[in-house]
């Protein structure tokens, strides 16, 4: 191993950050080799779990999300097992728990390393994350830059505040939660789905567009304001 790398890894913050990268690399490799089950086969699993199925759905969905499984699959599966409305609710619960877990792991393993090394523009970017409101988190979540779990880990390494992050993560998840849960329910039981259950998705998309527009206007005004 390179001597400079060895010296770097002797620092506790660098060793923890390396552990975070190793964890993410392991999850990414697992996604490539471990097949995901067919959504239509999942309702039988809920029958076997009985009354604990909702708790298992939230906990299991959260663990899948922190393992970098796409939220689309988790939401489709929840809809296939529980139906559109109930499945969307459990998928949102899983998203909230996963956001908290990913943020906590990122904060514990990566924040000190990042804080010690950010300079210049990166320091200003880190300050922007630290000042972010719920609206800012919603905007970042809606941008197609990375998966749900990866964004959670990344936020933990910044100076972002936990409560706006969690609230923004859930709000940003609402539009697709209802839409994909309805699709999952349709895949499991064609013809039995009340498609009005997907209406919140349309409302959420409109709300998301309004939020992004307002954020963009606020950013433009801030940049044009005299120093």
SEMARGU-852811 format. One line per field, with one value per residue (C-alpha): x, y, z. Coordinates in Angstrom, 2 decimals, padded with zeros to 5 digits. Layout:
<pts>
u [X,...]
v [Y,...]
w [Z,...]
</pts>
This chain:
<pts>
u [000.00,001.19,002.82,000.69,-002.46,-001.29,-000.68,-004.10,-005.86,-004.19,-006.40,-009.66,-011.79,-010.16,-010.53,-014.24,-014.72,-012.98,-015.39,-018.31,-016.97,-016.43,-019.99,-021.41,-019.22,-020.44,-024.08,-023.46,-021.79,-024.63,-027.16,-025.37,-025.37,-028.44,-031.68,-034.76,-037.99,-040.88,-043.35,-046.33,-045.03,-044.85,-048.47,-047.99,-045.19,-047.56,-049.97,-047.24,-046.24,-049.80,-050.28,-046.60,-046.55,-046.92,-044.04,-041.92,-042.75,-041.56,-038.44,-037.58,-038.22,-035.98,-033.15,-033.46,-033.30,-030.16,-028.69,-029.19,-032.12,-034.11,-037.12,-039.19,-038.92,-039.67,-042.78,-044.00,-043.56,-045.43,-048.31,-048.39,-048.59,-050.92,-052.75,-052.37,-053.18,-051.90,-048.84,-048.01,-048.26,-045.88,-043.51,-043.39,-042.70,-039.83,-038.50,-038.53,-036.72,-034.22,-033.50,-032.79,-030.55,-028.60,-028.15,-026.93,-024.41,-023.14,-022.84,-020.99,-018.61,-018.11,-018.90,-015.65,-013.52,-015.44,-015.49,-011.72,-011.05,-013.63,-012.20,-013.25,-016.29,-016.77,-016.92,-019.57,-021.51,-021.29,-022.57,-025.48,-026.45,-026.18,-028.60,-031.04,-034.73,-037.24,-037.82,-034.14,-034.12,-037.27,-035.62,-032.46,-034.49,-036.49,-033.39,-032.33,-028.78,-028.58,-030.68,-032.61,-030.14,-027.04,-028.49,-029.20,-025.61,-024.33,-026.45,-025.07,-021.54,-022.59,-023.55,-027.26,-029.73,-031.51,-035.12,-035.39,-033.67,-036.15,-039.19,-038.01,-037.20,-040.73,-042.43,-040.37,-041.30,-045.07,-045.74,-044.12,-045.15,-048.83,-048.22,-045.87,-047.90,-050.94,-048.92,-047.69,-051.25,-052.35,-049.55,-050.63,-054.40,-055.33,-058.77,-059.04,-057.25,-059.02,-056.94,-058.19,-055.61,-052.97,-054.49,-052.08,-049.25,-050.62,-051.16,-047.67,-046.14,-047.91,-046.77,-043.22,-043.20,-044.42,-041.76,-038.97,-040.24,-040.37,-036.90,-035.51,-037.04,-035.67,-032.21,-032.29,-033.36,-030.61,-027.97,-029.20,-029.43,-026.61,-023.86]
v [000.00,003.51,005.12,008.25,006.12,004.26,007.56,008.80,005.67,006.02,009.05,007.99,010.20,008.85,005.25,005.79,007.45,004.51,002.20,004.21,003.87,000.14,-000.23,001.55,-000.48,-003.71,-002.69,-001.74,-005.07,-006.97,-005.21,-006.56,-010.21,-010.66,-010.86,-009.04,-011.07,-010.64,-008.07,-010.29,-013.04,-010.86,-010.94,-014.57,-013.38,-011.09,-013.98,-015.99,-013.08,-012.39,-009.48,-008.51,-007.95,-004.12,-003.83,-006.16,-004.11,-000.86,-002.36,-004.53,-001.70,000.62,-001.94,-002.44,001.31,001.74,-001.17,001.03,-000.94,001.53,003.05,002.26,-001.47,-001.06,001.00,-001.33,-004.27,-002.54,-001.74,-005.34,-006.72,-004.27,-002.38,001.17,003.35,001.09,000.17,003.83,004.55,001.71,002.75,006.28,004.85,002.84,005.95,007.96,005.23,004.67,008.40,008.52,005.44,006.55,010.07,008.72,006.36,009.11,011.52,009.04,007.71,010.60,014.00,014.55,013.60,015.95,018.83,018.64,018.88,021.09,024.34,027.12,026.30,022.98,024.81,027.16,024.14,022.53,025.76,025.72,022.25,023.40,026.28,024.20,024.36,021.59,023.08,022.75,019.08,018.44,020.07,017.96,014.78,015.44,015.91,012.69,012.79,009.59,006.91,007.46,005.64,007.23,010.73,009.92,008.86,011.91,014.30,012.80,013.78,017.44,019.95,019.50,019.55,016.29,017.47,019.46,016.57,013.98,016.15,017.04,013.41,012.27,015.14,014.46,010.77,011.34,011.79,008.56,006.59,006.68,006.28,003.30,001.65,001.80,000.21,-002.51,-003.21,-003.46,-005.94,-008.16,-007.91,-006.58,-005.02,-004.73,-001.41,001.85,004.16,007.16,005.98,007.31,010.80,012.04,011.32,013.84,016.38,015.71,016.25,019.60,020.59,019.50,021.64,024.65,024.07,023.88,027.00,028.97,027.77,028.76,032.23,032.69,031.62,034.06,036.93,036.10,036.07,039.33,041.12,043.61,042.24]
w [000.00,-000.77,002.32,001.91,001.89,005.02,006.83,005.77,006.99,010.40,010.91,012.50,010.29,007.13,008.29,008.99,005.61,003.91,005.76,004.39,000.84,001.35,002.62,-000.43,-002.78,-001.14,-001.54,-005.16,-005.92,-004.23,-006.45,-009.51,-008.41,-006.17,-008.19,-006.95,-006.68,-009.10,-007.79,-008.61,-006.32,-003.22,-001.90,-000.78,001.49,003.38,003.89,005.59,007.86,009.01,011.42,011.45,007.68,007.90,010.38,008.27,005.18,006.76,008.33,005.34,002.90,004.90,004.95,001.20,000.63,002.75,000.79,-002.30,-003.76,-005.90,-004.15,-007.24,-006.52,-002.81,-003.55,-006.29,-003.93,-001.13,-003.47,-004.75,-001.21,000.50,-002.22,-003.48,-000.46,002.31,000.28,-000.33,003.39,004.27,001.49,002.92,006.38,004.93,003.16,006.40,008.34,005.53,005.27,009.01,008.89,005.83,007.19,010.55,008.97,006.67,009.60,011.82,009.17,006.79,008.27,010.19,007.17,004.87,007.36,007.78,004.06,002.36,001.11,-001.27,-003.37,-001.60,001.72,000.31,-000.97,002.46,004.00,001.55,002.74,006.35,005.69,003.65,004.41,003.78,000.32,-000.52,000.46,-001.60,-004.61,-004.31,-003.79,-006.94,-009.08,-010.88,-009.54,-007.45,-005.80,-002.59,-000.34,-001.84,-001.37,002.29,002.90,001.06,003.10,006.28,005.26,004.90,007.55,006.79,009.69,010.31,010.75,007.49,005.74,007.02,006.36,002.86,002.08,002.94,001.10,-002.02,-001.85,-001.78,-005.54,-006.68,-003.57,-004.50,-008.22,-008.00,-005.25,-007.53,-010.34,-007.97,-006.84,-010.48,-011.23,-008.36,-008.89,-012.33,-012.38,-008.58,-008.24,-007.57,-009.73,-007.79,-005.25,-007.62,-007.59,-004.87,-007.29,-009.77,-007.01,-005.72,-009.12,-009.44,-005.95,-006.76,-009.90,-007.89,-005.23,-007.80,-009.57,-006.32,-005.33,-008.73,-008.50,-004.97,-006.12,-009.05,-006.80,-004.33,-007.07,-008.59,-005.25,-004.61,-002.43]
</pts>
